[in-house]
């Protein structure tokens, strides 16, 4: 079904009755909201996907007030907090003021939705609205790295993790900065409909189905005095060219002319993950093309990208892609008959 909202100049329509079986996703609109974050939600949940042959989402845009001003434009929607409270998934984009509190009406709607079994999500600083409603008390949550310390200080009962791109805590899901909302939305599609459909949605968005590392890699850091002497980047480039070979932290540290301990610290600061975790993820990514475009047995694919055994490869593939190599191949095979 199409996204249900009306732009300036259109006649407001009566609130239609939505099918009881539809998975209604409600996104909150408010003055000063990020159009990019609202666009993420619309792109993932608001476009019809008849080619998937599954019951897709029904997206409604809800607002506390009749005419929220967004980026200098007025957005008309017939839906308010009553419809938001009845949705199965509720999404709150980043709030414009992280020092303020959500309105009592919004708090009531969020609590009512949560009590009714809804999945509540936030993008970027939207976590402050969830925390202000008391939903994150005793729960893990994340937000943009710029606001993580403030969120922890304002709401000490929330367990704030500033390093991840998103957190899935069951019925409460939070994401980091705006673009991390894409990661979270694709993750939700994967949770609801499986890896194959989530990967297809990600491809149409021209984004990876899963991004490596956390948001630590995006935290502002001083520019190196000599940008050409980026030893970590040099070791990464070298590793990518030698993925099929046995690689160790000691080897990578040696390429960067660092001790292993120093290298681990600098690598984590640069990428948000460990060298071994990064290597495993890169090898899994490298195997996708072989699965899609060749008939090579899984055992051969595993060896080609540097895994010691097919068992190890299948284990790590499942962790990264949430499916098996064989299932991925069936879903994304492009053409057969090519050698690895």
DATAVEN-V974175 format. One record per residue. N is the residue number from 0. RES is the residue in one letter. PSI is psi in radians with two decimals (* if undefined). OMEGA is omega in degrees with one decimal (none if undefined). D_CENTER is the distance of its C-alpha to the mean C-alpha in Angstrom with 1 decimal. Layout:
N/RES/PSI/OMEGA/D_CENTER ; N/RES/PSI/OMEGA/D_CENTER
This chain:
0/X/2.64/-179.2/23.1 ; 1/X/2.83/174.4/22.6 ; 2/X/2.39/-175.6/20.8 ; 3/X/1.73/175.2/23.5 ; 4/X/2.90/-178.1/24.4 ; 5/X/2.41/178.7/27.3 ; 6/X/2.98/-179.0/27.8 ; 7/X/2.37/176.8/30.8 ; 8/X/-0.31/178.5/34.0 ; 9/X/2.65/-180.0/33.2 ; 10/X/2.17/177.6/35.1 ; 11/X/2.33/-179.1/33.1 ; 12/X/2.70/174.1/33.2 ; 13/X/2.57/179.5/33.9 ; 14/X/2.00/-178.1/30.9 ; 15/X/2.76/174.5/30.8 ; 16/X/2.24/-179.7/30.6 ; 17/X/2.59/179.0/27.4 ; 18/X/2.41/-177.5/27.9 ; 19/X/-0.43/-177.0/27.8 ; 20/X/-0.21/-177.0/25.9 ; 21/X/2.49/172.7/23.1 ; 22/X/1.68/-176.8/19.6 ; 23/X/2.23/173.5/19.6 ; 24/X/2.18/179.4/16.5 ; 25/X/2.24/175.9/17.7 ; 26/X/2.39/-176.7/16.2 ; 27/X/2.24/174.2/18.3 ; 28/X/2.48/-178.4/20.2 ; 29/X/2.81/179.5/22.3 ; 30/X/2.34/177.0/24.4 ; 31/X/0.13/-178.3/22.6 ; 32/X/2.84/176.9/19.1 ; 33/X/2.09/177.3/16.8 ; 34/X/-0.52/178.6/17.3 ; 35/X/-0.80/-179.4/14.3 ; 36/X/-0.69/175.8/12.0 ; 37/X/-0.62/178.5/14.2 ; 38/X/-0.62/176.0/14.2 ; 39/X/-0.86/-178.2/10.5 ; 40/X/-0.74/-179.8/11.3 ; 41/X/-0.75/-177.7/14.5 ; 42/X/-0.72/-175.8/13.5 ; 43/X/-0.78/-172.0/11.3 ; 44/X/-0.31/-171.6/13.5 ; 45/X/-0.24/179.8/16.7 ; 46/X/2.43/177.3/18.0 ; 47/X/2.47/179.7/20.3 ; 48/X/1.10/-176.8/19.6 ; 49/X/-0.40/-178.3/23.1 ; 50/X/-0.30/-179.8/22.9 ; 51/X/-0.30/178.0/20.7 ; 52/X/0.73/173.8/23.5 ; 53/X/2.82/175.0/21.5 ; 54/X/1.89/-176.1/21.6 ; 55/X/-3.08/-175.0/18.7 ; 56/X/2.78/171.6/17.6 ; 57/X/1.93/-174.1/19.8 ; 58/X/2.30/172.7/18.3 ; 59/X/2.48/176.8/20.5 ; 60/X/2.14/-175.7/20.4 ; 61/X/2.63/-179.7/22.2 ; 62/X/2.60/176.0/24.0 ; 63/X/-0.65/-177.1/26.3 ; 64/X/2.74/-173.9/28.8 ; 65/X/-0.68/-174.4/30.1 ; 66/X/1.48/175.1/29.4 ; 67/X/2.44/177.8/26.4 ; 68/X/2.13/-175.6/26.7 ; 69/X/1.97/177.6/23.6 ; 70/X/0.61/-179.9/24.1 ; 71/X/-0.08/179.2/27.8 ; 72/X/2.75/178.8/27.6 ; 73/X/2.33/-179.8/28.3 ; 74/X/2.09/179.6/26.0 ; 75/X/2.27/176.0/28.0 ; 76/X/2.42/178.6/26.6 ; 77/X/0.01/-173.5/28.8 ; 78/X/2.42/179.5/26.3 ; 79/X/-2.77/-176.3/26.4 ; 80/X/-0.41/177.8/25.3 ; 81/X/-0.74/178.1/27.3 ; 82/X/-0.63/177.9/25.1 ; 83/X/-0.73/-177.7/21.9 ; 84/X/-0.33/-177.8/23.4 ; 85/X/-0.07/-176.2/24.1 ; 86/X/2.76/176.8/20.7 ; 87/X/-0.48/174.2/18.9 ; 88/X/2.24/-179.8/15.5 ; 89/X/2.27/-177.5/15.6 ; 90/X/2.22/178.4/13.1 ; 91/X/1.94/175.0/14.3 ; 92/X/3.08/-176.9/13.3 ; 93/X/2.33/179.1/14.5 ; 94/X/2.60/-177.6/18.2 ; 95/X/-0.35/-177.1/20.8 ; 96/X/1.83/-177.3/22.8 ; 97/X/-0.07/177.9/21.4 ; 98/X/-0.17/-179.5/25.0 ; 99/X/-3.11/-179.7/25.8 ; 100/X/2.59/174.8/25.4 ; 101/X/2.65/-179.1/24.1 ; 102/X/2.68/177.0/27.0 ; 103/X/-0.60/179.9/28.8 ; 104/X/-0.73/178.8/28.2 ; 105/X/-0.71/177.3/24.4 ; 106/X/-0.80/179.9/24.7 ; 107/X/-0.76/-178.8/26.9 ; 108/X/-0.74/179.8/24.6 ; 109/X/-0.74/178.9/21.5 ; 110/X/-0.69/179.7/23.8 ; 111/X/-0.75/178.8/25.4 ; 112/X/-0.74/-178.3/22.2 ; 113/X/-0.76/178.2/21.1 ; 114/X/-0.54/-179.6/24.7 ; 115/X/0.04/176.8/24.6 ; 116/X/0.20/-179.7/21.8 ; 117/X/2.67/171.8/18.9 ; 118/X/2.14/-176.4/15.3 ; 119/X/2.25/-177.2/14.5 ; 120/X/2.65/172.9/11.1 ; 121/X/2.65/174.3/10.9 ; 122/X/2.30/177.1/9.3 ; 123/X/-2.20/-175.5/11.0 ; 124/X/0.05/173.0/14.6 ; 125/X/-0.33/176.7/14.4 ; 126/X/-0.47/179.4/14.5 ; 127/X/-0.59/177.1/18.1 ; 128/X/-0.73/179.0/18.9 ; 129/X/-0.73/179.2/17.7 ; 130/X/-0.69/179.4/19.7 ; 131/X/-0.44/176.5/22.6 ; 132/X/-0.03/178.7/22.8 ; 133/X/0.12/-176.2/23.2 ; 134/X/-0.44/-175.7/20.3 ; 135/X/0.06/179.2/18.8 ; 136/X/2.20/-179.9/22.2 ; 137/X/0.21/-177.8/22.3 ; 138/X/2.79/174.8/18.6 ; 139/X/2.49/-179.7/15.9 ; 140/X/2.81/174.7/13.5 ; 141/X/2.95/175.6/11.8 ; 142/X/-3.10/177.1/12.0 ; 143/X/2.46/-176.0/12.7 ; 144/X/-0.46/178.9/15.0 ; 145/X/-0.47/-174.3/17.8 ; 146/X/-0.02/-173.4/17.9 ; 147/X/-0.79/-178.8/17.2 ; 148/X/-0.70/179.6/21.0 ; 149/X/-0.72/178.5/22.0 ; 150/X/-0.76/179.7/19.8 ; 151/X/-0.63/-178.5/21.4 ; 152/X/-0.73/-178.5/24.8 ; 153/X/-0.57/-176.2/24.7 ; 154/X/1.35/-173.7/23.4 ; 155/X/-0.27/179.1/24.8 ; 156/X/-0.11/178.1/24.2 ; 157/X/2.32/176.6/20.4 ; 158/X/1.67/-173.2/19.2 ; 159/X/2.20/174.8/17.0 ; 160/X/1.87/-174.4/14.9 ; 161/X/-0.02/-169.7/14.5 ; 162/X/-0.29/-171.8/13.3 ; 163/X/2.80/175.6/9.8 ; 164/X/-0.57/174.4/6.5 ; 165/X/2.84/177.7/5.8 ; 166/X/2.27/174.8/8.7 ; 167/X/1.83/178.8/9.8 ; 168/X/0.73/177.7/13.4 ; 169/X/-1.74/-178.6/14.6 ; 170/X/-0.06/177.9/15.5 ; 171/X/2.14/-177.5/13.7 ; 172/X/2.31/-178.6/10.0 ; 173/X/2.63/179.6/9.1 ; 174/X/2.86/-179.4/6.7 ; 175/X/-2.49/-177.1/8.5 ; 176/X/2.97/-169.3/9.9 ; 177/X/-0.91/-175.6/9.7 ; 178/X/-0.45/177.0/7.8 ; 179/X/-0.31/173.4/4.8 ; 180/X/-0.56/174.8/5.1 ; 181/X/-0.79/178.9/4.7 ; 182/X/-0.77/-178.0/1.6 ; 183/X/-0.76/-178.5/2.6 ; 184/X/-0.72/177.9/5.5 ; 185/X/-0.65/176.4/5.9 ; 186/X/-0.70/179.7/5.8 ; 187/X/-0.70/175.6/8.3 ; 188/X/-0.72/178.2/10.2 ; 189/X/-0.73/-180.0/10.6 ; 190/X/-0.64/-176.1/11.8 ; 191/X/-0.64/-168.8/14.1 ; 192/X/0.00/177.3/15.4 ; 193/X/2.92/-173.3/14.9 ; 194/X/-0.68/-175.1/13.7 ; 195/X/-0.80/-179.7/16.1 ; 196/X/-0.71/178.0/15.0 ; 197/X/-0.73/179.2/11.2 ; 198/X/-0.65/177.9/12.4 ; 199/X/-0.74/177.1/14.8 ; 200/X/-0.76/179.8/12.5 ; 201/X/-0.71/179.8/10.4 ; 202/X/-0.69/179.5/14.0 ; 203/X/-0.47/174.1/15.1 ; 204/X/-0.14/-176.9/12.6 ; 205/X/0.85/174.5/13.7 ; 206/X/2.76/175.7/10.5 ; 207/X/2.56/177.7/10.1 ; 208/X/-0.42/-179.8/8.8 ; 209/X/2.21/178.8/7.6 ; 210/X/2.45/179.3/8.1 ; 211/X/2.63/172.6/11.0 ; 212/X/-3.11/179.0/11.8 ; 213/X/-2.90/-176.6/10.6 ; 214/X/-0.02/176.0/11.3 ; 215/X/-0.52/-179.2/14.9 ; 216/X/-0.22/-178.1/15.3 ; 217/X/-0.02/179.9/14.9 ; 218/X/2.41/-179.5/17.4 ; 219/X/2.25/177.1/20.5 ; 220/X/2.70/179.4/23.3 ; 221/X/2.50/177.0/26.8 ; 222/X/2.32/179.1/27.4 ; 223/X/2.57/-179.9/29.4 ; 224/X/-0.50/178.0/33.1 ; 225/X/1.62/-176.8/33.2 ; 226/X/-0.41/-178.8/30.1 ; 227/X/-0.27/-177.8/31.8 ; 228/X/0.91/179.8/32.1 ; 229/X/1.59/-172.0/28.4 ; 230/X/-0.59/177.3/29.2 ; 231/X/-0.81/179.4/25.7 ; 232/X/-0.66/178.2/24.7 ; 233/X/-0.70/178.8/27.9 ; 234/X/-0.58/177.6/27.4 ; 235/X/-0.80/178.2/23.9 ; 236/X/-0.72/179.8/25.6 ; 237/X/-0.74/-179.9/28.4 ; 238/X/-0.70/179.5/26.2 ; 239/X/-0.54/179.2/24.4 ; 240/X/-0.16/-176.1/27.9 ; 241/X/0.55/-176.0/29.1 ; 242/X/-0.57/-176.5/26.3 ; 243/X/-0.22/-177.6/28.9 ; 244/X/2.72/173.0/31.1 ; 245/X/2.21/-178.1/31.0 ; 246/X/2.52/-180.0/29.3 ; 247/X/2.87/176.7/29.5 ; 248/X/-0.66/-179.7/28.4 ; 249/X/-0.71/177.9/32.1 ; 250/X/-0.81/-179.2/32.1 ; 251/X/-0.71/177.8/29.1 ; 252/X/-0.69/177.9/30.6 ; 253/X/-0.69/176.9/33.9 ; 254/X/-0.55/179.4/32.4 ; 255/X/0.00/-178.8/31.2 ; 256/X/0.84/178.2/34.5 ; 257/X/2.81/168.9/33.1 ; 258/X/2.77/-179.4/33.8 ; 259/X/-0.71/-178.8/31.2 ; 260/X/-0.77/178.6/30.6 ; 261/X/-0.71/-178.6/30.1 ; 262/X/-0.77/179.1/27.9 ; 263/X/-0.75/-178.7/25.5 ; 264/X/-0.81/-178.1/25.3 ; 265/X/-0.62/179.9/24.8 ; 266/X/-0.79/179.4/22.3 ; 267/X/-0.68/179.7/20.0 ; 268/X/-0.60/-177.9/20.4 ; 269/X/-0.57/-172.1/19.7 ; 270/X/-0.31/-177.2/16.7 ; 271/X/0.20/179.2/15.3 ; 272/X/-3.12/-180.0/16.4 ; 273/X/2.77/179.1/19.8 ; 274/X/-0.73/-177.4/21.8 ; 275/X/-0.79/177.5/22.2 ; 276/X/-0.73/179.1/18.6 ; 277/X/-0.77/179.5/17.9 ; 278/X/-0.80/179.8/20.9 ; 279/X/-0.82/-179.6/19.9 ; 280/X/-0.71/179.8/16.5 ; 281/X/-0.65/178.5/18.4 ; 282/X/-0.70/175.9/21.0 ; 283/X/-0.79/179.6/18.8 ; 284/X/-0.71/-179.2/17.4 ; 285/X/-0.47/-178.2/21.1 ; 286/X/-0.30/-174.2/22.1 ; 287/X/-0.76/179.9/20.1 ; 288/X/-0.69/179.1/22.7 ; 289/X/-0.67/178.1/25.5 ; 290/X/-0.64/-176.5/24.3 ; 291/X/-0.66/-165.9/23.9 ; 292/X/-0.05/-179.7/27.1 ; 293/X/2.91/175.3/29.6 ; 294/X/0.22/-177.8/31.5 ; 295/X/2.38/176.5/31.5 ; 296/X/2.68/-179.5/31.5 ; 297/X/-0.63/179.0/28.5 ; 298/X/-0.70/179.7/30.8 ; 299/X/-0.68/176.6/31.5 ; 300/X/-0.76/-179.6/27.9 ; 301/X/-0.81/-179.8/27.2 ; 302/X/-0.68/-175.6/30.2 ; 303/X/-0.60/-178.3/29.4 ; 304/X/0.11/169.4/26.1 ; 305/X/0.18/176.7/27.6 ; 306/X/2.45/-176.9/27.1 ; 307/X/-0.73/-176.1/30.3 ; 308/X/2.72/175.0/30.3 ; 309/X/-0.58/179.5/28.7 ; 310/X/-0.78/178.2/28.0 ; 311/X/-0.76/179.9/25.9 ; 312/X/-0.84/-178.8/24.1 ; 313/X/-0.68/179.7/23.3 ; 314/X/-0.88/-177.3/22.1 ; 315/X/-0.59/176.5/19.6 ; 316/X/-0.76/178.9/18.6 ; 317/X/-0.66/179.4/17.9 ; 318/X/-0.72/-175.4/15.8 ; 319/X/-0.79/-171.1/13.6 ; 320/X/-0.13/179.3/13.6 ; 321/X/0.58/173.6/14.4 ; 322/X/3.13/179.3/17.6 ; 323/X/2.78/176.2/20.9 ; 324/X/-0.72/-179.0/22.2 ; 325/X/-0.73/178.7/24.7 ; 326/X/-0.68/177.2/22.5 ; 327/X/-0.77/180.0/20.2 ; 328/X/-0.77/179.8/23.5 ; 329/X/-0.63/-176.6/24.7 ; 330/X/-0.56/-169.9/21.7 ; 331/X/0.24/179.0/21.5 ; 332/X/2.27/-179.3/25.1 ; 333/X/-0.98/171.1/26.3 ; 334/X/2.74/-174.2/29.8 ; 335/X/2.90/171.3/32.0 ; 336/X/-0.18/179.7/34.9 ; 337/X/2.45/176.7/33.5 ; 338/X/2.77/177.5/34.1 ; 339/X/*/none/31.5
